[in-house]
Amino acid sequence: MAIPTPSSALTVSQAVALDLLADGMPADEIEKRTEITPDTLYHLAVQQNVPAPHGTIEGYGVHQARTEKPCKECAPLQPRVEARARAQQRKAEAALAFQHQAPHRRGRRALART
């Protein structure tokens, strides 16, 4: 999903996502409801000047989108955010490796189990 310029109007799903963010809902839940990724959500929050709750992953994400140093409440979340990013990267790499695995190798294992 493209990040809108500040002069563009918000879609209904973007407005709902920003409202949910301001209410303190986690970004992964917002993504399930609105299909707006956390990165896009954080950039929208910066463009529309919507605050995220401090001391949360979402608050830390908004600080990152603003390219500013996190506040006192959000700073302790940096290792958690970095660990989450590394875990997502490992999952993506594993999925890619599985896709590139030779089909005959997967087939033999499946046949051996039957």
N, C-alpha and C positions, 0 to 999 in steps of 0.2 A: 504494500500500500504506500503510495507516495505521500510524503510529508507536505502538507499544504503551506503556501506562503502566508504570512501574517494577514494579508489583505483578503484572502479567500474565505468564503463562508464555510462553517463546519457542517458536516453531514450529521444526520440524526445519531448514527452510531458513534461518531466522534464526540458529540456533545454528551451522550449518555456515558461514554467511557470516562470523560473528564469529570463528570459529576460523581461517578462511582469512585474514581481516584481520590477526589476531594473528601469523599465520605469514609475513606480508609480501606476500601476493598483491595485485596492483593491483585497485582497486575496479571497473574496467570488466570485468575477468575474473571477478570475484566476481558481478557483475550478470549476466553471460552464464550462469553456472552456477546461480545461485539466484533470479534475477529480482528481486533487491532493489537498488533504486537507490542510488547512492553517498550521497545526502543522508540517506536512511533508514538506511543502514548506519552512517553517522557518528553519527547520533542514538542508534541502538541501542548503539553502542560506548560512548557517554557514559553511557547509562542503566545498562548492565551493567558499567561500569568496565573495559572491555577496551581495552588500549593499542594504538595503531597505531605502526608503526615511525617514529621521528623522522627527519626529512630526506627524507620522501616526500610525495607529493601526499596520500596517505591520512592521514598524520600531521597535515598542515596542515588537512585536512578535519575531523579530530577536534577540533583546536584551535578551529576556527570553530564547530563544533557546541557546544562548551563556552562559546562567546563569551568566549574568553580570547586574550590576545596570544600569537602563536606563539613557540616556543622558538628558540634560536639556530640549531639545525639546520634548522628548518622555515621560518624567516622569509625566506630567499632565494627560496622557492618562490612567494611572493605574486604577482609579475608573471606567472609561468607559469600560475597558477590563474586569474588575471584574464583573460589572453589566451585561455585555453581557454573560459572562460565567454562571452567576446565572440564567439568563433568559433561556438560552439553557438547563440548568439542569432542570428547572421547566417544560419546554416543554417536555423534555424526560420523566420525571416522570408522567406527565399528560397523555402522550400517552401510557405509560406502564399501568397506572391505567385503562385507557379505554379498553385496550386489555384484562385485567383480569376481567373486569366487566362481570357479568353473562349475557349470551346471552338473557335469557328470560326477563331481565330488559330492555334491549335495544329494544327488540321486542314489549313489551307492549307499550312503548312510541311511537314507530313507528305506531302500530295499533291504538292507541288512536287519532293520528293526521289524520288518513284517514277517 
